[in-house]
Amino acid sequence: MKRFLIPLFALSLLWSCSPGGNLEVQIAPELETELKDGRLLLIFSTDSTAEPRFGISDNVGTNQVFGMDFENFEAGKSMVLDPESFGYPIEKLENLADGNYYVQAFIQKHDTFTRADGHTVKLPMDQGEGRQWARAPKNIYSKPQPIAWKKGQKLELTIDQIIPEIKAPEDTKYVKHIKLKSEKLSKFWGRDMYLGAHVLLPEGFEENPNQYYPLMVFHGHFPSDFGNFRMIPPDEELSEDDYSARFGIYGYEKMQQQEAYDFYQKWTSDDFKRFIIIEIQHANPFYDDSYAVNSENLGPYGDAIQYELIPEIEKQFRGIGEGWARFLYGGSTGGWEALAAQVFYPEEYNGCFAACPDPIDFRAFTTVNIYEDKNAYYKEGEFRKTLRPGHRNYLGHVDAMVQDMNHRELAIGGNKTRSGDQFDIWQAVYSPAGEDGYPKPIWDKYSGEIDKEVAEYWKENFDLRYIMERDWATLGPKLEGKVRIYCGDMDNYYLNNAVYLTEDFLEQTQNPYYNGEVAYGDRAEHCWNGDPTLPNYVTRLRYNTMYLDEIENRLRETAPEEFNQQNWTLTKN
């Protein structure tokens, strides 16, 4: 981001004394017409090089944010932030230390949805960005301003910026993009709702119109385009000295482009197997994806993906269209989705490869046992409380607590599960709808006290280990040989704990034995996906080729005789 330093002499234009400490926000007239309901955020930062809206995190370097919901905005009137609005990491505005800051006001707009279940709710609508509030088109904000904060002063800001629309990606020879109106989701939400996908077509697709192909479903977060596929060599100006803050290594962008180009070369080579890969777009009012299951709060996303989107893709792009010819893989959220789709639609897929999956056994919901623990944020003894860790590195050093993660979401999104972040989407997917139409909390977002009735609902409907164990007599024969799970034993979010518990169950299965695989990476962090010879940041770039040997074995065992095992195609006249 460009620097936005403003001379300190300009501060007099921003400030005037006010015993009440009001923080007043004006809206530029041209931005008022589409503003009705939403959430106002006021964000403080000490960093002059990046906009405050991009710096709210779970770690110690986070920016400060205060949030307040509003409804029925009236044009021409200003907004005043309630001084009692909840903040993170400092909860109350009165406790913000005096000092020099850069401040920004931001409004996340809410749409009104009249759902088929009779509830009317107000939620942010995805605008093609993947439900990322700080980048969502149509949201509005002020330019960052430097301030010398003192308690008992008045701050006036003007919101006069709007995030522009996002340009859709263009089709290429190999990558196609589809957008499908879902009748199932549109009926549930009371408005037109869409699913999308990026489709990678095999070499020779146009030249062989009678060939049909297996389908690989790559689950994960919202993809702006098909990832890690590049038809040209890496950019010459990229240097191995460039530092990647995301992975803490040098030269990652160059490595990423090289891996993408290498994959293109493999994909188009004469001896490479022929198949279709899809990455699904299923962003929704709660998150950047739906977790690919049916949910009381999100609607029938599982069925919409399985029975509307995938058949349409297979129809348009000559997929074989049978369960023995479909496979699932993904990591983190995508790992959970891959296993969940295999469990909930066991005959529609021939195998899943779930890497570093989100908690698949809620006895280890990160570091919380939602069935036995009373509080999600701490363990309580006779004379002290110990906070539960939420994020660590491979050495076990902790930099965020479960409470930090949830309080951050509470400040950004309020208490209606609207932050668009991790714990809120788990709650939105897994919980029943409350009387107000919003997800019923698994625990009090402020105190952490767990609701055991909600926990029981989670168990019966979305605890994947429990569901497999409960239904193994009928589910087991349909899952035999199809379940493969991979996780680092130092996963940053403690996801390996749920994998251990799931492995314990799988290894004792009988009639049939599950006959799959569970593997761990020694000292590997999030998201290890099965190759012990490569670091995480490399293997995450190779998802599309990592499991081909295992898939080939499954196809040799289960595909019909007419399936061409040499190039993985089925010829139809």
Secondary structure, DSSP 8 states (H G I E B T S, - for coil): -------GGGGGGTEEE-TT--EEEEE-GGGSTT-SEEEEEEEEES-SSS-GGG---SSTT--EEEEEEE-S--TT--EE--TT--EESS--GGGS-SEEEEEEEEEEEEEEEE-TTS-EEEE----SS-S-GGG-TT-EE---EEEEE-TTEEEEEEE-EE----------SSEEEEEEE-HHHHHHHTS--EEEEEEE--TTTTT-TTEEB-EEEEE-S--SS--S--SS---TT--TT-EETTTTEESHHHHHHHHHHHHHHHHTSTTS---EEEEEE---SSSSS-TTSEETTTEEHHHHIIIIIHHHHHHHHTB--SGGGEEEEEETHHHHHHHHHHHHSTTS-S-EEEES-S-SSGGGBTTB-TTT-SBSSEEE-SS-EEE-EEEE-TT--EEEEHHHHHHHHHHHHTTSS-S-SHHHHHHHHHS-B-TTSSB--SB-TTT-BB-HHHHHHHHHHH-HHHHHHHTHHHHHHHHTTTEEEEEETT-TT-THHHHHHHHHHHHT--SS----EEEEETT--TT--S-TTS-HHHHTT-HHHHTHHHHHHHHHHHS-TTSBTTTTBEE--
